[in-house]
């Protein structure tokens, strides 16, 4: 690392401390959703392989959760693998799923996070299904950040699964269709989502400069704030995170009022 890079790094750290020092923890979002985008583009820019890009993105997660813990965030939803990602070439898909499975094991073994899977479990390989169930069981009593790992996740798929669950539940109870139709409301659907009983995201961060949701938590983000960051996920820094929190704190959330 040359002198210029060292100086730039020092200035970034000083700036980050300044931003953090002015951060009002009472204004920190309690639930943050993260669309971790840009692993492949980061790898291409760095002259690395796609698998190395995905691994670099996975390695960033623990550091990110540490920042969240320092700022009193209570719930984090990490979008690790979408239903659309199943369409990627096998030579990319197989290593990616392996990296994700290792990441889930690492999060569970850390001891600081309560791991919860959100997504269509039946779409995933049997080995990953076991890993996710074991991670949830092993961390069920951890008193730390609730970390939702969104794997095999799609917003439309979640809503379809919620409706299916609601219909099956009504059928098991012998509820007539007309009675169910009368009873359906927002709260009922919410009780059948992957994130039932959790607060909706206050803030959604998407890296890599893309400004779209791509189907992320379509139901839960109706009133969320969004922060789009130009940097690729593996290069996401604490100062970028603090800027997102500062930006969020400056907004006035009206909830339609």
BELCOR-V567028 format. One record per residue. RES is the residue in three letters. PHI is phi in radians with two decimals (NA if undefined). PSI is psi as a letter, one per 40 degrees, with the letter a starting at -180 (* if undefined). D_LAST is the distance of its C-alpha to the last C-alpha in Angstrom with 2 decimals. Layout:
# BELCOR-V567028
res->RES phi->PHI psi->PSI d_last->D_LAST
res->RES phi->PHI psi->PSI d_last->D_LAST
This chain:
# BELCOR-V567028
res->UNK phi->NA psi->h d_last->51.57
res->UNK phi->-1.45 psi->i d_last->52.54
res->UNK phi->-1.07 psi->d d_last->51.89
res->UNK phi->-1.10 psi->d d_last->49.10
res->UNK phi->-1.16 psi->d d_last->47.17
res->UNK phi->-1.10 psi->d d_last->47.81
res->UNK phi->-1.16 psi->d d_last->46.54
res->UNK phi->-1.08 psi->d d_last->43.38
res->UNK phi->-1.09 psi->d d_last->42.76
res->UNK phi->-1.12 psi->d d_last->43.36
res->UNK phi->-1.13 psi->d d_last->40.92
res->UNK phi->-1.12 psi->d d_last->38.20
res->UNK phi->-1.14 psi->d d_last->38.85
res->UNK phi->-1.10 psi->d d_last->38.81
res->UNK phi->-1.12 psi->d d_last->35.52
res->UNK phi->-1.08 psi->d d_last->34.01
res->UNK phi->-1.12 psi->d d_last->35.20
res->UNK phi->-1.15 psi->d d_last->33.67
res->UNK phi->-1.09 psi->d d_last->30.23
res->UNK phi->-1.12 psi->d d_last->30.59
res->UNK phi->-1.15 psi->d d_last->31.73
res->UNK phi->-1.71 psi->e d_last->28.56
res->UNK phi->-1.39 psi->h d_last->26.30
res->UNK phi->-1.57 psi->h d_last->24.20
res->UNK phi->-1.12 psi->e d_last->24.64
res->UNK phi->-1.25 psi->e d_last->21.80
res->UNK phi->-1.79 psi->e d_last->19.47
res->UNK phi->-1.34 psi->h d_last->21.34
res->UNK phi->-1.09 psi->h d_last->19.74
res->UNK phi->-1.43 psi->d d_last->21.27
res->UNK phi->-2.26 psi->h d_last->21.60
res->UNK phi->-2.03 psi->h d_last->22.68
res->UNK phi->-1.77 psi->i d_last->23.67
res->UNK phi->-2.25 psi->h d_last->26.42
res->UNK phi->-1.69 psi->h d_last->27.75
res->UNK phi->-1.50 psi->g d_last->31.17
res->UNK phi->-1.83 psi->i d_last->32.36
res->UNK phi->1.92 psi->e d_last->35.45
res->UNK phi->-1.05 psi->d d_last->38.32
res->UNK phi->-1.22 psi->d d_last->40.63
res->UNK phi->-1.20 psi->d d_last->39.99
res->UNK phi->-1.09 psi->d d_last->40.55
res->UNK phi->-1.09 psi->d d_last->43.80
res->UNK phi->-1.10 psi->d d_last->44.95
res->UNK phi->-1.16 psi->d d_last->44.36
res->UNK phi->-1.56 psi->e d_last->46.21
res->UNK phi->1.27 psi->f d_last->49.08
res->UNK phi->-1.83 psi->i d_last->48.39
res->UNK phi->-1.43 psi->i d_last->48.34
res->UNK phi->-1.06 psi->d d_last->45.29
res->UNK phi->-1.07 psi->d d_last->46.05
res->UNK phi->-1.14 psi->d d_last->46.20
res->UNK phi->-1.14 psi->d d_last->42.78
res->UNK phi->-1.14 psi->d d_last->41.33
res->UNK phi->-1.18 psi->d d_last->43.20
res->UNK phi->-1.09 psi->d d_last->41.89
res->UNK phi->-1.14 psi->d d_last->38.33
res->UNK phi->-1.13 psi->d d_last->39.15
res->UNK phi->-1.14 psi->d d_last->40.73
res->UNK phi->-1.28 psi->d d_last->37.55
res->UNK phi->-1.07 psi->d d_last->35.64
res->UNK phi->-1.05 psi->d d_last->37.38
res->UNK phi->-1.10 psi->d d_last->36.84
res->UNK phi->-1.07 psi->d d_last->33.12
res->UNK phi->-1.12 psi->d d_last->32.77
res->UNK phi->-1.09 psi->d d_last->34.72
res->UNK phi->-1.11 psi->d d_last->32.20
res->UNK phi->-1.09 psi->d d_last->29.39
res->UNK phi->-1.11 psi->d d_last->31.51
res->UNK phi->-1.18 psi->d d_last->32.05
res->UNK phi->-1.95 psi->e d_last->28.37
res->UNK phi->1.24 psi->f d_last->27.40
res->UNK phi->-1.23 psi->i d_last->25.68
res->UNK phi->-1.85 psi->d d_last->26.11
res->UNK phi->-2.34 psi->h d_last->25.72
res->UNK phi->-2.29 psi->h d_last->26.75
res->UNK phi->-1.95 psi->h d_last->26.93
res->UNK phi->-1.85 psi->h d_last->29.67
res->UNK phi->-1.50 psi->h d_last->30.13
res->UNK phi->-1.63 psi->d d_last->33.91
res->UNK phi->-2.79 psi->h d_last->34.94
res->UNK phi->-1.64 psi->i d_last->33.22
res->UNK phi->-1.12 psi->d d_last->34.66
res->UNK phi->-1.18 psi->d d_last->35.30
res->UNK phi->-1.15 psi->e d_last->37.48
res->UNK phi->-1.10 psi->e d_last->40.11
res->UNK phi->-1.45 psi->e d_last->41.18
res->UNK phi->-1.30 psi->i d_last->42.46
res->UNK phi->-1.02 psi->i d_last->46.25
res->UNK phi->-1.01 psi->d d_last->48.09
res->UNK phi->-1.17 psi->e d_last->49.49
res->UNK phi->-1.71 psi->d d_last->45.99
res->UNK phi->-1.12 psi->d d_last->44.49
res->UNK phi->-1.09 psi->d d_last->47.15
res->UNK phi->-1.09 psi->d d_last->46.99
res->UNK phi->-1.09 psi->d d_last->43.18
res->UNK phi->-1.10 psi->d d_last->43.03
res->UNK phi->-1.14 psi->d d_last->45.69
res->UNK phi->-1.12 psi->d d_last->43.74
res->UNK phi->-1.13 psi->d d_last->40.61
res->UNK phi->-1.10 psi->d d_last->42.73
res->UNK phi->-1.10 psi->d d_last->44.31
res->UNK phi->-1.12 psi->d d_last->40.93
res->UNK phi->-1.09 psi->d d_last->39.84
res->UNK phi->-1.06 psi->d d_last->43.16
res->UNK phi->-1.13 psi->d d_last->42.73
res->UNK phi->-1.09 psi->d d_last->39.26
res->UNK phi->-1.19 psi->d d_last->40.69
res->UNK phi->-1.29 psi->d d_last->43.79
res->UNK phi->-1.04 psi->d d_last->41.93
res->UNK phi->1.59 psi->e d_last->41.18
res->UNK phi->-1.83 psi->e d_last->37.87
res->UNK phi->-2.08 psi->i d_last->35.46
res->UNK phi->-1.74 psi->h d_last->34.59
res->UNK phi->-1.57 psi->h d_last->34.82
res->UNK phi->-2.43 psi->h d_last->33.06
res->UNK phi->-1.49 psi->h d_last->33.51
res->UNK phi->-2.18 psi->h d_last->30.77
res->UNK phi->2.57 psi->i d_last->32.19
res->UNK phi->-1.51 psi->g d_last->34.81
res->UNK phi->-1.04 psi->d d_last->37.69
res->UNK phi->-1.20 psi->e d_last->40.21
res->UNK phi->-1.44 psi->e d_last->39.94
res->UNK phi->-1.60 psi->i d_last->41.23
res->UNK phi->-1.01 psi->i d_last->44.90
res->UNK phi->-1.02 psi->d d_last->46.39
res->UNK phi->-1.12 psi->d d_last->47.10
res->UNK phi->-1.22 psi->d d_last->43.52
res->UNK phi->-1.01 psi->d d_last->42.43
res->UNK phi->-1.12 psi->d d_last->44.83
res->UNK phi->-1.06 psi->d d_last->43.66
res->UNK phi->-1.14 psi->d d_last->40.00
res->UNK phi->-1.12 psi->d d_last->40.99
res->UNK phi->-1.13 psi->d d_last->43.29
res->UNK phi->-1.13 psi->d d_last->40.69
res->UNK phi->-1.13 psi->d d_last->38.22
res->UNK phi->-1.14 psi->d d_last->41.02
res->UNK phi->-1.21 psi->d d_last->42.38
res->UNK phi->-1.94 psi->e d_last->39.10
res->UNK phi->-0.99 psi->d d_last->37.62
res->UNK phi->-1.84 psi->e d_last->38.33
res->UNK phi->-1.27 psi->h d_last->37.48
res->UNK phi->-1.69 psi->g d_last->35.25
res->UNK phi->-2.59 psi->a d_last->33.53
res->UNK phi->-1.04 psi->h d_last->30.74
res->UNK phi->-1.38 psi->h d_last->29.97
res->UNK phi->-1.88 psi->h d_last->30.84
res->UNK phi->-1.44 psi->h d_last->29.87
res->UNK phi->-1.74 psi->h d_last->32.42
res->UNK phi->-1.50 psi->h d_last->31.16
res->UNK phi->-2.25 psi->h d_last->34.51
res->UNK phi->1.16 psi->f d_last->35.10
res->UNK phi->-1.88 psi->h d_last->31.34
res->UNK phi->-2.56 psi->h d_last->29.42
res->UNK phi->-1.09 psi->d d_last->25.89
res->UNK phi->-1.18 psi->d d_last->27.19
res->UNK phi->-1.07 psi->d d_last->30.11
res->UNK phi->-1.09 psi->d d_last->27.94
res->UNK phi->-1.15 psi->d d_last->26.06
res->UNK phi->-1.08 psi->d d_last->29.47
res->UNK phi->-1.15 psi->d d_last->30.97
res->UNK phi->-1.14 psi->d d_last->28.25
res->UNK phi->-1.13 psi->d d_last->28.92
res->UNK phi->-1.07 psi->d d_last->32.65
res->UNK phi->-1.08 psi->d d_last->32.46
res->UNK phi->-1.12 psi->d d_last->30.62
res->UNK phi->-1.19 psi->d d_last->33.29
res->UNK phi->-1.13 psi->d d_last->36.13
res->UNK phi->-1.11 psi->d d_last->34.92
res->UNK phi->-1.14 psi->d d_last->34.76
res->UNK phi->-1.12 psi->d d_last->38.23
res->UNK phi->-1.11 psi->d d_last->39.66
res->UNK phi->-1.58 psi->e d_last->38.51
res->UNK phi->1.26 psi->f d_last->39.83
res->UNK phi->-1.31 psi->h d_last->36.53
res->UNK phi->-1.07 psi->i d_last->37.03
res->UNK phi->-1.04 psi->d d_last->34.91
res->UNK phi->-1.11 psi->d d_last->33.63
res->UNK phi->-1.18 psi->d d_last->32.53
res->UNK phi->-1.10 psi->d d_last->30.80
res->UNK phi->-1.04 psi->d d_last->28.95
res->UNK phi->-1.20 psi->d d_last->27.67
res->UNK phi->-1.50 psi->e d_last->26.62
res->UNK phi->-1.10 psi->h d_last->24.78
res->UNK phi->-2.59 psi->a d_last->21.07
res->UNK phi->-1.04 psi->d d_last->18.74
res->UNK phi->-1.13 psi->d d_last->20.20
res->UNK phi->-1.10 psi->d d_last->23.70
res->UNK phi->-1.08 psi->d d_last->23.44
res->UNK phi->-1.03 psi->d d_last->21.95
res->UNK phi->-1.26 psi->e d_last->25.05
res->UNK phi->-1.95 psi->e d_last->27.27
res->UNK phi->-1.35 psi->i d_last->25.84
res->UNK phi->-1.06 psi->d d_last->27.96
res->UNK phi->-1.79 psi->f d_last->25.50
res->UNK phi->-0.94 psi->i d_last->25.18
res->UNK phi->1.29 psi->e d_last->24.55
res->UNK phi->-1.80 psi->i d_last->23.25
res->UNK phi->-1.22 psi->i d_last->19.85
res->UNK phi->-1.20 psi->i d_last->18.12
res->UNK phi->-1.06 psi->h d_last->18.75
res->UNK phi->-1.43 psi->d d_last->16.62
res->UNK phi->-2.40 psi->h d_last->18.63
res->UNK phi->-2.06 psi->h d_last->20.90
res->UNK phi->-1.85 psi->h d_last->23.87
res->UNK phi->-2.17 psi->h d_last->26.10
res->UNK phi->-1.62 psi->i d_last->29.40
res->UNK phi->1.49 psi->e d_last->31.91
res->UNK phi->1.57 psi->e d_last->29.79
res->UNK phi->-1.27 psi->h d_last->28.66
res->UNK phi->-2.07 psi->g d_last->25.06
res->UNK phi->-2.70 psi->i d_last->24.39
res->UNK phi->-1.56 psi->d d_last->23.56
res->UNK phi->0.99 psi->f d_last->26.79
res->UNK phi->1.56 psi->e d_last->25.44
res->UNK phi->-1.37 psi->h d_last->24.45
res->UNK phi->0.81 psi->f d_last->22.46
res->UNK phi->-1.00 psi->d d_last->20.75
res->UNK phi->-1.29 psi->d d_last->19.22
res->UNK phi->-1.30 psi->d d_last->18.30
res->UNK phi->-1.67 psi->e d_last->16.72
res->UNK phi->-0.98 psi->d d_last->13.79
res->UNK phi->-2.09 psi->e d_last->11.45
res->UNK phi->-1.30 psi->i d_last->14.41
res->UNK phi->-1.63 psi->i d_last->15.19
res->UNK phi->-2.08 psi->i d_last->18.46
res->UNK phi->-2.32 psi->h d_last->21.46
res->UNK phi->-1.80 psi->h d_last->24.40
res->UNK phi->-2.01 psi->h d_last->27.70
res->UNK phi->-1.22 psi->d d_last->30.86
res->UNK phi->-1.25 psi->i d_last->33.31
res->UNK phi->-1.22 psi->i d_last->34.87
res->UNK phi->-0.96 psi->d d_last->34.18
res->UNK phi->-1.08 psi->d d_last->37.71
res->UNK phi->-1.74 psi->e d_last->37.43
res->UNK phi->-1.11 psi->h d_last->34.00
res->UNK phi->-1.93 psi->i d_last->34.58
res->UNK phi->-1.05 psi->d d_last->33.19
res->UNK phi->-1.12 psi->d d_last->32.19
res->UNK phi->-1.15 psi->d d_last->30.11
res->UNK phi->-1.11 psi->d d_last->28.38
res->UNK phi->-1.16 psi->d d_last->27.80
res->UNK phi->-1.10 psi->d d_last->26.39
res->UNK phi->-1.10 psi->d d_last->23.83
res->UNK phi->-1.17 psi->d d_last->22.88
res->UNK phi->-1.11 psi->d d_last->22.86
res->UNK phi->-1.08 psi->d d_last->20.65
res->UNK phi->-1.08 psi->d d_last->18.15
res->UNK phi->-1.12 psi->d d_last->18.29
res->UNK phi->-1.48 psi->e d_last->17.58
res->UNK phi->-1.52 psi->i d_last->14.22
res->UNK phi->-1.87 psi->h d_last->10.89
res->UNK phi->-1.45 psi->h d_last->8.93
res->UNK phi->-1.71 psi->d d_last->5.13
res->UNK phi->0.92 psi->f d_last->5.53
res->UNK phi->1.49 psi->e d_last->3.79
res->UNK phi->-1.51 psi->* d_last->0.00
